[in-house]
Amino acid sequence: MSHPAKASEFLQDAAKAKWHDETLWFVRDKRDTISKTIPEWEKLRELASQIKDNVLANLDKYLVQFEEKATANGIKVHWAKDAEEHNQIVLSILQRHQCKAIVKSKSILTEECHLNPFLENNGVEVVDTDLGERIVQFLNQPPSHIVLPAIHLKKRDISELFHEKLHTEKGNEDPAYLTHAARLHLREKFLGAKVAITGVNFGVAETGEFVVCTNEGNADMGVHLADVHIACMGIEKIIPRRKDLGVFLRLLARSATGQPITNYNSHFRSPAAGKEIHIVLVDNGRTDQLAREKFKNSLKCIRCGACMNTCPIYRRSGGYSYGSVVPGPIGSILSPGLDVKKYSTLPFASTLCGSCTDVCPVKINIHEQLYEWRQEITKAQGTNAKSISMKIANGIFAVPFAYKVTGVMMRGALKILPDSITYSGLNTWGKQRDLPETPKETFKDWYKKNRT
């Protein structure tokens, strides 16, 4: 996939691109406002980062501790080395219970494992119960943002979609009306499901419990009505102690949406009488990333989406331009670890401004990792047109006389060349920009004349 090509498609609708940019910046601004109400905000970020450092250094021990405690609590623990194994485990549980329809709350991990199409191909109806997720599911689209899955759509789009799928009034764009229609639709699905699937925000090694954070209560509704709860968790979601939640829950919602805390922070420790809880612990490339010294800090991510809300590239190119489950800056350092060839353009989809690093609640050095991935990818690609041009430029910059002569020639050429050549397909920078007016003299010449 090519991020520049996909971004160009998104930018064809200039009004939509502008609205997308402004909407996400509004969310970023809310994050800034609420973070300033916490005097110890930076201390919280530092503490969260240190806790995650400890987790990554002792991940094997914490996972074993979590398994032991969870099993003692009556939770059935499964291990999956990759997406295929994860999907097979989930399917086997559903088949054991003769389940043909499930409800599912938001889970980036199940998106990563492509669980929905896998289950549907095996005769299981999957209903995403997060409102944004259900909207994009109706459209057969993946989420475009890990927290705001339908952020690329406007009220008009959703009104038309609900008129088609839920038979709402044509042209009625009232958010309350549309949300009520979705609630009625989903209520029927909740009542009929034997099995509910959720993601996991935090797994607590100390107690064997896990925590699911939502704003809509859909995870709780699904789990409490179903006989079987399947929780899908990336192995990096472990935290050592229950009291550590006091750090992460204060950071998560403030960073994600600018609210003090998510509306529902549900703790699952043991199944109710006659019910089952299964948790699937998934690797799927995470231990490979942990072994990469330059990139292992990316596993600290708590999936708040703050880096996407602030990134000037993501805001102006949309989530689908990344072609990955996790888009934006954090996705651009996670995805190459899964398939460096497929996602080779993503680390270059950045200005390296560092804003992503500045807002990350666990202080991941995102922009530095983007730079490091660029070096790795450039080395792997070997000689190409770009590397040759850089070598030529290096030779020119290294020799003052060559630099001076080339400068004179290029300034002269730019004055006489027609736009069809200056802005040809070779000049990708010029697709959205005009070159500045050619100066009458160089800075060096000006300095000689004006030096006192």
C-alpha positions in Angstrom: 0.0 0.0 0.0 1.1 3.6 -0.6 0.2 6.2 2.0 0.7 9.1 -0.4 -1.6 7.6 -3.0 -4.3 6.9 -0.4 -3.9 10.4 1.1 -4.4 11.9 -2.3 -7.7 10.1 -2.6 -8.8 11.5 0.7 -7.8 15.0 -0.2 -9.9 15.1 -3.3 -12.8 16.1 -1.1 -11.2 19.3 0.2 -14.2 20.3 2.4 -14.3 16.9 4.1 -10.5 16.9 4.7 -10.8 20.4 6.3 -13.7 19.2 8.5 -11.8 16.1 9.5 -8.7 18.2 10.4 -10.7 20.6 12.5 -12.8 18.0 14.3 -9.7 16.1 15.5 -8.0 19.2 16.5 -11.1 20.0 18.6 -10.5 16.7 20.4 -6.8 17.5 20.9 -7.7 20.9 22.3 -10.1 19.2 24.8 -7.2 17.0 25.9 -5.0 20.0 26.5 -7.6 21.9 28.5 -8.4 19.0 30.8 -4.8 18.0 31.3 -4.0 21.5 32.6 -6.5 20.9 35.5 -4.2 18.2 36.9 -1.2 19.8 38.5 0.7 16.5 38.6 -0.1 15.6 34.9 3.5 15.3 33.8 4.3 13.2 36.9 1.5 10.9 36.0 2.9 10.5 32.5 6.3 9.8 33.9 5.0 7.2 36.4 2.9 5.5 33.7 5.9 5.3 31.5 8.0 3.8 34.3 5.3 1.2 35.1 5.2 0.2 31.5 9.0 0.0 31.4 8.8 -2.4 34.3 6.2 -4.5 32.6 8.2 -4.8 29.4 11.3 -5.9 31.4 9.3 -8.5 33.3 6.6 -9.4 30.8 7.0 -13.2 31.1 6.7 -13.1 34.9 3.7 -10.9 35.0 1.9 -13.0 32.3 2.5 -16.2 34.3 1.3 -14.5 37.5 -1.8 -13.3 35.7 -2.6 -16.7 34.4 -2.2 -18.3 37.8 -4.4 -15.7 39.5 -7.1 -15.7 36.8 -7.3 -19.5 36.7 -7.7 -19.6 40.5 -10.5 -17.1 40.1 -12.3 -19.4 37.7 -11.4 -17.7 34.4 -10.3 -20.0 31.6 -7.0 -18.7 30.1 -6.0 -19.4 26.6 -2.7 -18.5 24.8 -2.5 -17.6 21.1 0.8 -17.1 19.3 -0.8 -15.3 16.3 -4.1 -14.1 14.8 -5.0 -17.5 13.3 -4.6 -19.3 16.6 -6.6 -16.6 18.3 -9.5 -16.9 15.9 -9.5 -20.7 16.1 -9.7 -20.5 19.9 -12.7 -18.1 19.8 -14.4 -20.3 17.2 -13.9 -23.5 19.2 -15.6 -21.8 22.2 -18.5 -20.7 20.1 -18.9 -24.2 18.6 -18.8 -25.8 22.0 -21.7 -23.7 23.0 -23.5 -24.1 19.6 -23.5 -20.3 19.2 -24.4 -18.8 15.9 -24.6 -15.1 16.9 -22.4 -13.0 19.1 -22.3 -9.4 20.3 -18.9 -7.7 20.5 -17.7 -4.4 22.1 -14.8 -2.4 20.8 -11.6 -4.4 20.4 -8.7 -3.2 18.3 -7.1 -6.7 18.9 -10.0 -8.5 17.2 -9.7 -6.0 14.3 -6.0 -6.8 14.1 -6.8 -10.5 14.0 -9.6 -10.0 11.4 -11.9 -11.9 13.7 -15.2 -10.6 12.2 -14.7 -12.0 8.7 -13.3 -15.2 10.1 -16.4 -15.9 12.2 -18.8 -14.8 9.5 -17.1 -17.2 7.1 -17.8 -19.9 9.6 -21.4 -19.1 9.9 -21.4 -16.9 13.0 -23.2 -13.5 13.0 -21.1 -10.8 14.5 -22.7 -7.6 15.8 -20.4 -4.8 16.9 -22.3 -3.0 19.7 -20.2 0.2 20.0 -22.2 2.8 18.0 -19.3 4.0 15.9 -18.2 0.4 15.2 -21.7 -0.6 14.2 -21.9 2.3 11.8 -18.7 1.3 10.0 -19.8 -2.4 10.2 -22.9 -1.5 8.3 -20.7 0.1 5.6 -18.3 -2.9 5.5 -15.5 -0.6 6.5 -12.9 -1.0 9.3 -12.6 1.8 11.9 -10.8 4.9 10.7 -9.7 5.8 14.3 -9.0 3.5 17.3 -11.2 5.6 19.6 -13.5 7.4 17.2 -14.2 4.7 14.6 -16.6 6.7 12.5 -14.9 10.1 12.8 -14.7 10.2 9.0 -18.5 10.3 8.6 -20.9 13.3 9.1 -24.4 13.3 10.4 -25.8 13.3 6.9 -23.9 10.1 6.0 -25.1 8.3 9.1 -28.7 9.5 8.6 -28.7 8.0 5.1 -27.1 4.8 6.3 -29.7 4.3 9.1 -32.5 5.0 6.8 -31.3 2.2 4.6 -30.4 -0.3 7.4 -32.7 0.6 10.3 -35.6 2.3 8.3 -35.3 5.6 10.1 -37.0 8.7 8.8 -35.3 9.9 5.6 -33.4 13.1 6.1 -33.6 13.1 9.9 -30.1 14.0 11.1 -30.9 14.5 14.8 -28.1 12.7 16.8 -30.5 11.9 19.6 -33.0 10.3 17.2 -30.4 8.3 15.4 -28.8 7.1 18.6 -32.2 6.0 19.9 -32.8 4.0 16.7 -29.4 2.3 17.2 -30.3 1.5 20.8 -33.5 -0.2 19.8 -31.7 -2.2 17.1 -28.9 -3.3 19.4 -31.2 -4.1 22.3 -32.7 -7.0 20.3 -29.2 -8.3 19.5 -28.1 -8.1 23.2 -31.1 -10.1 24.3 -30.5 -12.9 21.8 -26.8 -13.4 22.2 -25.4 -16.4 24.2 -21.8 -15.1 23.9 -20.3 -11.7 24.3 -16.8 -10.7 23.2 -14.9 -7.8 24.6 -11.4 -6.4 24.3 -9.3 -5.7 27.4 -7.8 -2.3 28.4 -5.8 -3.6 31.4 -5.0 -7.0 32.8 -3.9 -7.0 36.5 -1.2 -9.5 37.3 -1.6 -9.1 41.0 -5.3 -10.2 41.1 -5.9 -12.0 37.8 -8.7 -9.5 36.9 -9.1 -7.5 33.8 -10.6 -4.1 33.1 -12.7 -3.0 30.1 -13.3 0.8 29.6 -16.2 2.0 27.5 -18.4 5.2 27.3 -21.6 3.5 26.1 -21.9 0.6 28.5 -22.3 -1.8 25.6 -19.6 -4.2 26.9 -21.4 -4.5 30.3 -24.8 -5.0 28.6 -23.5 -7.8 26.4 -21.5 -9.5 29.1 -24.2 -9.5 31.7 -26.9 -10.9 29.4 -24.7 -13.5 27.8 -23.8 -16.9 29.3 -20.2 -16.8 28.1 -17.8 -13.8 28.0 -14.7 -14.1 25.8 -12.1 -11.4 26.4 -9.3 -10.9 23.9 -6.1 -9.3 25.2 -2.8 -8.4 23.7 0.0 -9.6 26.1 1.3 -6.0 26.5 -1.9 -4.9 28.3 -0.6 -6.4 31.6 0.0 -4.0 34.5 1.5 -5.2 37.8 -0.9 -4.1 40.5 -4.5 -3.0 40.9 -3.4 0.3 42.3 -1.6 1.1 39.1 -5.1 1.6 37.6 -5.2 4.8 39.5 -2.5 6.1 37.2 -3.7 4.8 33.9 -7.4 5.5 34.3 -6.6 9.1 35.0 -4.6 9.4 31.8 -6.6 7.3 29.4 -9.9 9.2 28.9 -8.3 12.6 29.3 -5.8 11.8 26.5 -8.4 10.1 24.3 -11.4 12.4 24.4 -10.7 15.1 26.9 -13.1 13.7 29.5 -12.2 13.0 33.2 -12.7 9.3 33.0 -14.5 6.8 30.8 -18.2 6.3 31.8 -17.8 2.6 32.5 -14.6 1.0 33.9 -15.7 -2.6 34.5 -13.6 -5.1 36.4 -14.0 -8.8 35.6 -12.5 -11.1 38.2 -14.5 -14.3 38.2 -17.6 -15.7 36.4 -21.1 -15.6 38.0 -22.7 -18.9 38.9 -23.5 -20.9 35.8 -21.5 -18.6 33.5 -18.1 -18.7 31.9 -15.3 -16.2 31.3 -12.5 -17.0 28.8 -9.5 -14.7 28.2 -7.3 -15.2 25.2 -3.8 -13.8 25.6 -2.4 -12.9 22.2 1.2 -12.4 21.0 0.8 -11.8 17.2 4.2 -10.2 16.7 4.5 -8.5 20.1 7.5 -10.5 21.3 9.2 -9.8 18.0 8.6 -6.1 18.7 9.8 -6.5 22.2 13.1 -7.9 20.9 13.7 -4.8 18.8 15.6 -2.5 21.2 14.8 0.7 19.2 11.1 0.0 18.9 10.0 -2.0 22.0 8.7 1.1 23.7 5.9 1.2 21.2 4.4 -1.7 23.3 3.7 0.8 26.1 0.7 2.1 24.0 -2.6 2.2 25.9 -4.6 2.9 22.7 -5.9 6.4 23.6 -5.5 7.8 20.1 -4.0 11.1 21.3 -1.2 10.9 18.7 -3.7 10.7 15.9 -5.7 13.7 17.1 -2.6 15.9 17.1 -0.8 14.5 14.0 -1.0 17.0 11.1 -0.6 14.2 8.6 -3.3 11.9 10.1 -5.7 14.8 10.5 -5.3 15.8 6.8 -5.1 12.3 5.3 -7.6 10.2 7.2 -7.3 6.8 8.9 -7.8 4.8 5.7 -4.7 6.2 4.1 -2.6 4.1 6.4 -4.0 0.7 5.3 -3.5 -0.7 8.8 -5.7 -1.5 11.8 -3.9 1.1 13.9 -3.4 4.2 11.8 -1.6 7.5 12.7 1.8 7.9 14.3 1.6 4.9 16.7 0.4 2.6 13.8 3.3 3.8 11.7 5.8 2.4 14.2 3.8 -0.8 15.0 2.8 -1.8 11.5 6.3 -2.1 9.9 7.1 -4.6 12.7 4.4 -6.8 11.3 5.2 -6.4 7.6 7.9 -3.9 6.7 7.5 -4.2 3.0 3.7 -3.6 3.0 3.9 -0.7 5.4 7.2 0.8 4.2 5.6 4.2 3.4 4.0 4.8 6.8 7.1 6.0 8.8 7.5 8.7 6.1 3.9 9.9 6.7 5.2 12.3 9.3 6.7 15.7 9.7 8.8 14.5 12.7 7.4 17.5 14.6 7.3 15.5 17.8 3.7 16.5 18.7 2.8 12.8 19.0 5.5 12.2 21.6 4.4 15.4 23.5 0.9 14.1 24.0 1.5 10.4 24.5 0.3 9.6 28.1 3.0 6.9 28.5 5.8 9.0 26.9 6.5 6.8 23.9 9.2 8.4 21.8 7.1 8.1 18.7 8.8 10.6 16.4 12.2 9.2 17.2 11.0 5.7 16.3 9.5 7.0 13.1 12.9 8.3 12.2 14.6 5.0 13.1 12.1 3.0 11.0 13.0 5.3 8.0 16.6 4.4 8.4 15.8 0.7 8.6 13.5 0.8 5.5 16.0 2.9 3.5 18.7 0.4 4.2 16.5 -2.6 3.3 15.4 -1.0 0.0 19.0 -0.5 -1.2 19.7 1.7 -4.2 16.7 3.5 -5.8 16.0 6.9 -7.4 15.7 8.7 -4.1 19.0 7.3 -2.7 20.8 8.2 -5.9 19.5 11.8 -5.7 20.5 12.1 -2.1 24.1 10.9 -3.0 24.3 13.5 -5.7 23.0 16.2 -3.4 25.5 15.1 -0.8 28.3 15.5 -3.3 27.1 19.0 -4.3 26.8 20.1 -0.6 30.2 18.8 0.2 32.0 21.0 -2.4 31.4 24.8 -2.1 32.2 25.5 -5.7 29.8 22.8 -6.9 27.1 24.1 -4.6 27.6 27.7 -5.9 27.5 26.7 -9.6 24.5 24.4 -9.1 22.7 27.2 -7.3 23.3 29.6 -10.2 22.1 27.1 -12.7 19.0 26.1 -10.8 17.9 29.7 -10.2 18.3 30.5 -13.8 16.4 27.4 -14.9 13.5 28.0 -12.6 13.0 31.5 -14.1 12.7 30.2 -17.7 11.2 26.7 -17.4 7.5 26.4 -18.0 5.2 25.1 -15.2 4.6 21.9 -17.1 8.2 21.0 -16.4 8.7 22.6 -13.0 5.5 21.0 -11.7 5.8 17.7 -13.5 5.0 14.3 -11.9 8.6 14.2 -10.7 8.0 17.1 -8.4 5.7 15.5 -5.8 6.3 18.4 -3.4 4.8 20.8 -5.9 1.5 18.9 -6.2 -0.1 20.9 -3.4 2.4 23.9 -3.2 3.9 26.6 -5.3 7.6 27.1 -5.3 8.7 30.4 -3.7 9.7 33.2 -6.0 13.3 32.8 -7.1 15.5 35.3 -5.2 17.5 37.9 -7.2 20.7 37.0 -5.3 22.0 34.4 -2.8 22.3 35.1 0.9 26.1 34.9 0.5 26.0 37.7 -2.2 23.7 39.8 0.0 25.9 39.3 3.0 29.0 40.5 1.1 27.2 43.6 0.0 25.7 44.5 3.3 28.4 43.4 5.8 29.6 46.3 7.8 
